[in-house]
Amino acid sequence: MTSRVTPARPRTGPRRWRRTTVGVVVALVAALTPTTLAAPAHAAPALLSQGRPATASSTEGTGFPASAAVDGNTGTRWSSAFSDPQWLQVDLGARATLSQVTLVWEAAHARAFQIQTSDNGTTWTTVWSTTTGTGGTQTVPVTGSGRYVRMYGTTRATGYGYSLWEFQVYGESGGTDPVEPTDPRNPNFGPNTFVFDPSTPTATIQSRLNTLFTQQETNQFGPQRYAVLFKPGTYTADVNLGFFTQVAGLGMSPDDVNLNGHVRVEADWFGGNATQNFWRAAENLSVTLPAGVTVERWAVSQAAPYRRMHLRGAQNQIQLWNGGDGWSSGGLLADTRIDGLVVSGSQQQWYSRNSEFGNGWTGSVWNMVFQGVTGAPPPHFPNPSHTVIAQTPQIREKPFLYIDGTGEYRVFVPALRTNSTGTSWYGKTPAGSSISLSQFFVVRPGTSAATINAALAQGRHLLFTPGVHHVTEPIQVNRANTVILGLGLATIQTDNGTVGMRVADVDGVKVAGLMFEAGQTTSPVLMEVGPPGSSADHSANPTSLHDVFFRIGGPGVGRATNTLTINSDDVIGDHMWLWRADHGDGVGWTVNTADTGLTVNGDDVTMYGLFVEHYQKYQTVWNGNGGRTYFYQNEMPYDPPNQAAWTNGATRGYAAYKVADSVTSHQAWGLGSYCYFNVNPAVVADRAIEAPTNPNVRFTNMVTVSLGGVGTINRVVNSAGGTANTTNQVVYLTNYP
């Protein structure tokens, strides 16, 4: 190779520059010379699929769900049926620009498969394919966009199905989906809501009810959620409710929908023991029992409201347990008319509010509280343990969905009632306001929090359809008088350690019929009502929470530092259960970690029917003045491994109900706290209730129980009351101070 030498251009003579011109020339050259600008930095592609809703063409069994491929856990997997073709898809929640997909195969992998995208989950575009899949971990580059991404397998490599430890989709989020309008005459409530009218054949209705019950009878930790709604009219049906199923009428009055048959809950699946019959609901119906039958059964425990119901027939009774010697640990009757008798049986505790019992109530175990109830038993505590409060000082009943005379779906928001007794509807016209469903954004699973917040910013209310709704940022409720209503115990799951919902310090927000579920990454709190430092006066139009439930662990690992924090003043809580799981999956002292259930920082906050269980520090902390609690049920954590792990300074354990030393006024009626330290029965809680000694901080009718004599609660309040332990399992205290 020869080198080429370019001769230098001859100089025409030396050119001399004056010193004063050098800077000008340099500046001129710099100005005229093109500049190469650095390219803008792009964020690395994000993992978009983890924790998002996933579905599949089939599963090998219940232990191999589609969700296992997007849970970030390489010890769980999805596995399909043993046939071709099969698919697994994930809903990213919003349109995204994709860059790569990583598939972590089990031995049962695909020989031929495609990666496909879709904007609607129906029409698919192939963005990558192969007929020579090798299994193992495959990372494939893709170019395309869509909200839905799926692996579509056409040829298996083995005689088994298709099985993925992980299906990971990477890219950049494309923003929010459009906020859909809602047709109030033909709304899309999604595939898990079933609406019947009187023309629906009875056999069709019963077949659907039977199918749902068979699936949900034991399904306390599955992702399935269902709502069964009846338009006004008369029906014949046996409604046997399993887990995460709501049955409701669509009339303005419960008597607008009459079921000849049953609306019932049994505990046959658990040997007659109803202490795990959680998460189901009956609302806004009347029931006429079949001829010759006089017993309706509602054998439930927590988070199973019987609300705005009418059981017809003075000769009939409703039994709140499964009969025989089966235990039960509930529950709530509210805004309900029972023409006959209520029999509590083995119910350990129960709260009845603003209801009417035509032939009264019989039964008592530890803690029965009646408030604003006509037909309540005489006050007596203990044995029978009946706490009777004549009136309800201020309450707003739960908003509900109904159909008006023109066929339009609407939501009725009951008005505040003060010093009330009895129901809001029986023999009277309910007071309140009605909102067309056209003003609601109907939220279906897979809708992103960004889209939900966009709807709220447009002034829409929210109706959550049955299912698990994953959020990666807080739902932010900023507008006064916003209504947020869930159907079928719709569940908001917090992913990536986010807060589930934040409510601004504004008037009259109503949140009803929702459950909040903690994700694997610790959230600071699942729901916050009012930011820290809130101080506005909401006494004329308080925010209210109705049938709002919280769960940490059970379906899998869940973690949160705090669960519900109330910073606003005047908030009303109307039946809530805050639960750190004591059974299920992802359960253990260092696994489903959670310090505190309820923290109240606002003043003049009122709780009706408050259930808080198994937290690792204080169950409830009350820092605001003027607080009131009517009925409190608590179980301390079962699982402290030893006393050192559960000690608060010099105090053994943490109180179940803590009123801060700075509080000068507080009242509570009908409180029960139980221990069952089954991991280490030697563990002791020094007291169930801890409060300042002040004549304006008062407690009425309390009970502590050592369940089965497993563990010790040394005192009831501060240093008052006896010791609940192996030899003396139940301790009562009527007043403090």
Secondary structure in CASP SS format (residue, H / E / C, confidence):
PFRMAT SS
TARGET T0000
AUTHOR 0000-0000-0000
METHOD secondary structure of the structure
MODEL  1
M C 1.00
T C 1.00
S C 1.00
R C 1.00
V C 1.00
T C 1.00
P C 1.00
A C 1.00
R C 1.00
P C 1.00
R C 1.00
T C 1.00
G C 1.00
P C 1.00
R C 1.00
R C 1.00
W C 1.00
R C 1.00
R H 1.00
T H 1.00
T H 1.00
V H 1.00
G H 1.00
V H 1.00
V H 1.00
V H 1.00
A H 1.00
L H 1.00
V H 1.00
A H 1.00
A H 1.00
L H 1.00
T C 1.00
P C 1.00
T C 1.00
T C 1.00
L C 1.00
A C 1.00
A C 1.00
P C 1.00
A C 1.00
H C 1.00
A C 1.00
A C 1.00
P C 1.00
A E 1.00
L E 1.00
L C 1.00
S C 1.00
Q C 1.00
G C 1.00
R C 1.00
P C 1.00
A E 1.00
T E 1.00
A E 1.00
S C 1.00
S C 1.00
T C 1.00
E C 1.00
G C 1.00
T C 1.00
G C 1.00
F C 1.00
P C 1.00
A H 1.00
S H 1.00
A H 1.00
A H 1.00
V H 1.00
D C 1.00
G C 1.00
N C 1.00
T C 1.00
G C 1.00
T C 1.00
R C 1.00
W E 1.00
S E 1.00
S C 1.00
A C 1.00
F C 1.00
S C 1.00
D C 1.00
P C 1.00
Q E 1.00
W E 1.00
L E 1.00
Q E 1.00
V E 1.00
D E 1.00
L E 1.00
G E 1.00
A E 1.00
R E 1.00
A E 1.00
T E 1.00
L E 1.00
S E 1.00
Q E 1.00
V E 1.00
T E 1.00
L E 1.00
V E 1.00
W E 1.00
E C 1.00
A C 1.00
A C 1.00
H C 1.00
A E 1.00
R E 1.00
A E 1.00
F E 1.00
Q E 1.00
I E 1.00
Q E 1.00
T E 1.00
S E 1.00
D C 1.00
N C 1.00
G C 1.00
T C 1.00
T C 1.00
W C 1.00
T E 1.00
T E 1.00
V E 1.00
W E 1.00
S E 1.00
T E 1.00
T C 1.00
T C 1.00
G C 1.00
T C 1.00
G C 1.00
G C 1.00
T E 1.00
Q E 1.00
T E 1.00
V E 1.00
P E 1.00
V E 1.00
T E 1.00
G E 1.00
S E 1.00
G E 1.00
R E 1.00
Y E 1.00
V E 1.00
R E 1.00
M E 1.00
Y E 1.00
G E 1.00
T E 1.00
T E 1.00
R E 1.00
A C 1.00
T C 1.00
G C 1.00
Y C 1.00
G C 1.00
Y C 1.00
S E 1.00
L E 1.00
W E 1.00
E E 1.00
F E 1.00
Q E 1.00
V E 1.00
Y E 1.00
G E 1.00
E E 1.00
S E 1.00
G C 1.00
G C 1.00
T C 1.00
D C 1.00
P C 1.00
V C 1.00
E C 1.00
P C 1.00
T C 1.00
D C 1.00
P C 1.00
R C 1.00
N C 1.00
P C 1.00
N C 1.00
F C 1.00
G C 1.00
P C 1.00
N C 1.00
T E 1.00
F E 1.00
V E 1.00
F E 1.00
D C 1.00
P C 1.00
S C 1.00
T C 1.00
P C 1.00
T H 1.00
A H 1.00
T H 1.00
I H 1.00
Q H 1.00
S H 1.00
R H 1.00
L H 1.00
N H 1.00
T H 1.00
L H 1.00
F H 1.00
T H 1.00
Q H 1.00
Q H 1.00
E C 1.00
T C 1.00
N C 1.00
Q C 1.00
F C 1.00
G C 1.00
P C 1.00
Q C 1.00
R C 1.00
Y E 1.00
A E 1.00
V E 1.00
L E 1.00
F E 1.00
K C 1.00
P C 1.00
G E 1.00
T E 1.00
Y E 1.00
T E 1.00
A E 1.00
D E 1.00
V E 1.00
N E 1.00
L C 1.00
G C 1.00
F C 1.00
F C 1.00
T E 1.00
Q E 1.00
V E 1.00
A E 1.00
G E 1.00
L C 1.00
G C 1.00
M C 1.00
S C 1.00
P H 1.00
D H 1.00
D H 1.00
V E 1.00
N E 1.00
L E 1.00
N E 1.00
G E 1.00
H E 1.00
V E 1.00
R E 1.00
V E 1.00
E C 1.00
A C 1.00
D H 1.00
W H 1.00
F H 1.00
G C 1.00
G C 1.00
N C 1.00
A C 1.00
T C 1.00
Q C 1.00
N C 1.00
F C 1.00
W C 1.00
R C 1.00
A E 1.00
A E 1.00
E E 1.00
N C 1.00
L C 1.00
S E 1.00
V E 1.00
T E 1.00
L C 1.00
P C 1.00
A C 1.00
G C 1.00
V C 1.00
T C 1.00
V E 1.00
E E 1.00
R E 1.00
W E 1.00
A C 1.00
V C 1.00
S C 1.00
Q C 1.00
A C 1.00
A C 1.00
P C 1.00
Y E 1.00
R E 1.00
R C 1.00
M C 1.00
H E 1.00
L E 1.00
R C 1.00
G C 1.00
A C 1.00
Q C 1.00
N C 1.00
Q E 1.00
I E 1.00
Q E 1.00
L C 1.00
W C 1.00
N C 1.00
G C 1.00
G C 1.00
D C 1.00
G C 1.00
W C 1.00
S E 1.00
S C 1.00
G C 1.00
G C 1.00
L E 1.00
L E 1.00
A E 1.00
D C 1.00
T C 1.00
R E 1.00
I E 1.00
D C 1.00
G C 1.00
L E 1.00
V E 1.00
V E 1.00
S C 1.00
G C 1.00
S C 1.00
Q E 1.00
Q C 1.00
Q E 1.00
W E 1.00
Y E 1.00
S E 1.00
R E 1.00
N C 1.00
S C 1.00
E E 1.00
F E 1.00
G C 1.00
N C 1.00
G C 1.00
W E 1.00
T E 1.00
G C 1.00
S C 1.00
V C 1.00
W C 1.00
N E 1.00
M E 1.00
V E 1.00
F E 1.00
Q E 1.00
G C 1.00
V C 1.00
T E 1.00
G C 1.00
A C 1.00
P C 1.00
P C 1.00
P C 1.00
H E 1.00
F C 1.00
P C 1.00
N C 1.00
P C 1.00
S C 1.00
H E 1.00
T E 1.00
V E 1.00
I E 1.00
A C 1.00
Q C 1.00
T E 1.00
P E 1.00
Q E 1.00
I E 1.00
R E 1.00
E C 1.00
K C 1.00
P C 1.00
F E 1.00
L E 1.00
Y E 1.00
I E 1.00
D C 1.00
G C 1.00
T C 1.00
G C 1.00
E C 1.00
Y E 1.00
R E 1.00
V E 1.00
F E 1.00
V E 1.00
P E 1.00
A C 1.00
L E 1.00
R E 1.00
T E 1.00
N E 1.00
S E 1.00
T C 1.00
G C 1.00
T C 1.00
S C 1.00
W C 1.00
Y C 1.00
G C 1.00
K C 1.00
T C 1.00
P C 1.00
A C 1.00
G E 1.00
S E 1.00
S E 1.00
I E 1.00
S E 1.00
L H 1.00
S H 1.00
Q H 1.00
F E 1.00
F E 1.00
V E 1.00
V E 1.00
R C 1.00
P C 1.00
G C 1.00
T C 1.00
S C 1.00
A H 1.00
A H 1.00
T H 1.00
I H 1.00
N H 1.00
A H 1.00
A H 1.00
L H 1.00
A H 1.00
Q C 1.00
G C 1.00
R C 1.00
H E 1.00
L E 1.00
L E 1.00
F E 1.00
T C 1.00
P C 1.00
G C 1.00
V E 1.00
H E 1.00
H E 1.00
V E 1.00
T C 1.00
E C 1.00
P C 1.00
I E 1.00
Q E 1.00
V E 1.00
N C 1.00
R C 1.00
A C 1.00
N C 1.00
T C 1.00
V E 1.00
I E 1.00
L E 1.00
G E 1.00
L E 1.00
G E 1.00
L E 1.00
A E 1.00
T E 1.00
I E 1.00
Q E 1.00
T E 1.00
D C 1.00
N C 1.00
G C 1.00
T C 1.00
V C 1.00
G C 1.00
M E 1.00
R E 1.00
V E 1.00
A C 1.00
D C 1.00
V C 1.00
D C 1.00
G C 1.00
V C 1.00
K E 1.00
V E 1.00
A E 1.00
G E 1.00
L E 1.00
M E 1.00
F E 1.00
E E 1.00
A C 1.00
G C 1.00
Q C 1.00
T C 1.00
T C 1.00
S E 1.00
P C 1.00
V C 1.00
L C 1.00
M E 1.00
E E 1.00
V E 1.00
G C 1.00
P C 1.00
P C 1.00
G C 1.00
S C 1.00
S C 1.00
A C 1.00
D C 1.00
H C 1.00
S C 1.00
A C 1.00
N C 1.00
P C 1.00
T C 1.00
S E 1.00
L E 1.00
H E 1.00
D E 1.00
V E 1.00
F E 1.00
F E 1.00
R E 1.00
I E 1.00
G C 1.00
G E 1.00
P E 1.00
G C 1.00
V C 1.00
G C 1.00
R C 1.00
A E 1.00
T C 1.00
N E 1.00
T E 1.00
L E 1.00
T E 1.00
I E 1.00
N C 1.00
S C 1.00
D C 1.00
D C 1.00
V C 1.00
I E 1.00
G E 1.00
D E 1.00
H E 1.00
M E 1.00
W E 1.00
L E 1.00
W E 1.00
R E 1.00
A C 1.00
D C 1.00
H C 1.00
G C 1.00
D E 1.00
G C 1.00
V C 1.00
G C 1.00
W C 1.00
T C 1.00
V C 1.00
N C 1.00
T C 1.00
A C 1.00
D C 1.00
T E 1.00
G E 1.00
L E 1.00
T E 1.00
V E 1.00
N C 1.00
G C 1.00
D C 1.00
D C 1.00
V C 1.00
T E 1.00
M E 1.00
Y E 1.00
G E 1.00
L E 1.00
F E 1.00
V E 1.00
E E 1.00
H C 1.00
Y C 1.00
Q C 1.00
K C 1.00
Y C 1.00
Q C 1.00
T E 1.00
V E 1.00
W E 1.00
N C 1.00
G C 1.00
N C 1.00
G C 1.00
G E 1.00
R E 1.00
T E 1.00
Y E 1.00
F E 1.00
Y E 1.00
Q E 1.00
N E 1.00
E E 1.00
M C 1.00
P C 1.00
Y C 1.00
D C 1.00
P C 1.00
P C 1.00
N C 1.00
Q C 1.00
A H 1.00
A H 1.00
W H 1.00
T E 1.00
N E 1.00
G C 1.00
A C 1.00
T E 1.00
R E 1.00
G E 1.00
Y C 1.00
A C 1.00
A C 1.00
Y E 1.00
K E 1.00
V E 1.00
A C 1.00
D C 1.00
S C 1.00
V C 1.00
T C 1.00
S C 1.00
H E 1.00
Q E 1.00
A E 1.00
W E 1.00
G E 1.00
L E 1.00
G E 1.00
S E 1.00
Y E 1.00
C E 1.00
Y C 1.00
F C 1.00
N C 1.00
V C 1.00
N C 1.00
P C 1.00
A C 1.00
V C 1.00
V E 1.00
A E 1.00
D E 1.00
R E 1.00
A E 1.00
I E 1.00
E E 1.00
A C 1.00
P C 1.00
T C 1.00
N C 1.00
P C 1.00
N C 1.00
V E 1.00
R E 1.00
F E 1.00
T E 1.00
N E 1.00
M E 1.00
V E 1.00
T E 1.00
V E 1.00
S E 1.00
L H 1.00
G H 1.00
G H 1.00
V C 1.00
G C 1.00
T E 1.00
I E 1.00
N E 1.00
R E 1.00
V E 1.00
V E 1.00
N C 1.00
S C 1.00
A E 1.00
G C 1.00
G C 1.00
T C 1.00
A E 1.00
N C 1.00
T C 1.00
T C 1.00
N C 1.00
Q C 1.00
V E 1.00
V E 1.00
Y E 1.00
L E 1.00
T E 1.00
N E 1.00
Y E 1.00
P C 1.00
END
